[in-house]
Amino acid sequence: MGVIYVLLTISIVVAIVFFVAFILSVKNGQYDDTYTPSIRMLFDDELVKESKEKSSVPTKNNQV
């Protein structure tokens, strides 16, 4: 039974360490994405073309 308490304590300590590391990395800007916004407009046209092609494909309801 004592082993369960030791493992539970260690797992809680490890979880707290990872949580603190995550919070610090977010505050330091580790997950800020500066590349994607600059290239987002380059991919908008492709998304529009794909949606038009999908709408021109006949379905069961609008077959001729």
Phi and psi in degrees as GROMACS dihedral restraints (atoms count N, CA, C in turn):
[ dihedral_restraints ]
;  ai    aj    ak    al  type     phi  dphi    fc
    3     4     5     6     1   -66.8    20    10
    4     5     6     7     1   -31.1    20    10
    6     7     8     9     1   -64.9    20    10
    7     8     9    10     1   -36.2    20    10
    9    10    11    12     1   -62.9    20    10
   10    11    12    13     1   -42.4    20    10
   12    13    14    15     1   -65.0    20    10
   13    14    15    16     1   -39.4    20    10
   15    16    17    18     1   -65.8    20    10
   16    17    18    19     1   -46.6    20    10
   18    19    20    21     1   -64.9    20    10
   19    20    21    22     1   -39.4    20    10
   21    22    23    24     1   -64.3    20    10
   22    23    24    25     1   -42.8    20    10
   24    25    26    27     1   -64.0    20    10
   25    26    27    28     1   -45.4    20    10
   27    28    29    30     1   -63.5    20    10
   28    29    30    31     1   -41.3    20    10
   30    31    32    33     1   -67.0    20    10
   31    32    33    34     1   -36.9    20    10
   33    34    35    36     1   -66.7    20    10
   34    35    36    37     1   -40.9    20    10
   36    37    38    39     1   -64.1    20    10
   37    38    39    40     1   -43.2    20    10
   39    40    41    42     1   -64.4    20    10
   40    41    42    43     1   -41.8    20    10
   42    43    44    45     1   -62.5    20    10
   43    44    45    46     1   -41.0    20    10
   45    46    47    48     1   -66.1    20    10
   46    47    48    49     1   -39.9    20    10
   48    49    50    51     1   -62.5    20    10
   49    50    51    52     1   -45.4    20    10
   51    52    53    54     1   -66.0    20    10
   52    53    54    55     1   -37.9    20    10
   54    55    56    57     1   -64.5    20    10
   55    56    57    58     1   -43.0    20    10
   57    58    59    60     1   -65.1    20    10
   58    59    60    61     1   -40.7    20    10
   60    61    62    63     1   -62.8    20    10
   61    62    63    64     1   -39.9    20    10
   63    64    65    66     1   -63.9    20    10
   64    65    66    67     1   -46.2    20    10
   66    67    68    69     1   -61.9    20    10
   67    68    69    70     1   -42.7    20    10
   69    70    71    72     1   -65.1    20    10
   70    71    72    73     1   -39.2    20    10
   72    73    74    75     1   -69.1    20    10
   73    74    75    76     1   -34.1    20    10
   75    76    77    78     1   -67.5    20    10
   76    77    78    79     1   -42.7    20    10
   78    79    80    81     1   -66.4    20    10
   79    80    81    82     1   -29.8    20    10
   81    82    83    84     1   -84.9    20    10
   82    83    84    85     1    -1.6    20    10
   84    85    86    87     1    84.6    20    10
   85    86    87    88     1    21.7    20    10
   87    88    89    90     1   -62.2    20    10
   88    89    90    91     1   -32.2    20    10
   90    91    92    93     1  -101.4    20    10
   91    92    93    94     1    10.2    20    10
   93    94    95    96     1   -71.2    20    10
   94    95    96    97     1   130.4    20    10
   96    97    98    99     1  -103.5    20    10
   97    98    99   100     1   106.9    20    10
   99   100   101   102     1  -100.6    20    10
  100   101   102   103     1    -9.5    20    10
  102   103   104   105     1   -90.2    20    10
  103   104   105   106     1   -45.0    20    10
  105   106   107   108     1   -61.5    20    10
  106   107   108   109     1   -43.8    20    10
  108   109   110   111     1   -59.7    20    10
  109   110   111   112     1   -30.9    20    10
  111   112   113   114     1   -74.4    20    10
  112   113   114   115     1   -22.7    20    10
  114   115   116   117     1  -109.3    20    10
  115   116   117   118     1     1.6    20    10
  117   118   119   120     1   -60.9    20    10
  118   119   120   121     1   -39.1    20    10
  120   121   122   123     1   -68.7    20    10
  121   122   123   124     1   -19.0    20    10
  123   124   125   126     1   -73.2    20    10
  124   125   126   127     1   -22.9    20    10
  126   127   128   129     1  -102.4    20    10
  127   128   129   130     1    -5.2    20    10
  129   130   131   132     1   -64.7    20    10
  130   131   132   133     1   -38.8    20    10
  132   133   134   135     1   -63.8    20    10
  133   134   135   136     1   -38.4    20    10
  135   136   137   138     1   -65.2    20    10
  136   137   138   139     1   -37.0    20    10
  138   139   140   141     1   -67.3    20    10
  139   140   141   142     1   -37.7    20    10
  141   142   143   144     1   -68.0    20    10
  142   143   144   145     1   -41.6    20    10
  144   145   146   147     1   -62.7    20    10
  145   146   147   148     1   -40.4    20    10
  147   148   149   150     1   -65.8    20    10
  148   149   150   151     1   -39.5    20    10
  150   151   152   153     1   -69.7    20    10
  151   152   153   154     1   -33.4    20    10
  153   154   155   156     1   -68.6    20    10
  154   155   156   157     1   -39.4    20    10
  156   157   158   159     1   -65.8    20    10
  157   158   159   160     1   -38.0    20    10
  159   160   161   162     1   -66.7    20    10
  160   161   162   163     1   -35.9    20    10
  162   163   164   165     1   -74.6    20    10
  163   164   165   166     1   -21.6    20    10
  165   166   167   168     1   -85.5    20    10
  166   167   168   169     1    -7.8    20    10
  168   169   170   171     1   -78.2    20    10
  169   170   171   172     1   125.7    20    10
  171   172   173   174     1   -67.9    20    10
  172   173   174   175     1   144.5    20    10
  174   175   176   177     1  -113.9    20    10
  175   176   177   178     1   180.0    20    10
  177   178   179   180     1   -63.5    20    10
  178   179   180   181     1   -32.4    20    10
  180   181   182   183     1   -76.9    20    10
  181   182   183   184     1   -28.2    20    10
  183   184   185   186     1  -120.7    20    10
  184   185   186   187     1    32.8    20    10
  186   187   188   189     1   -77.2    20    10
  187   188   189   190     1   147.9    20    10
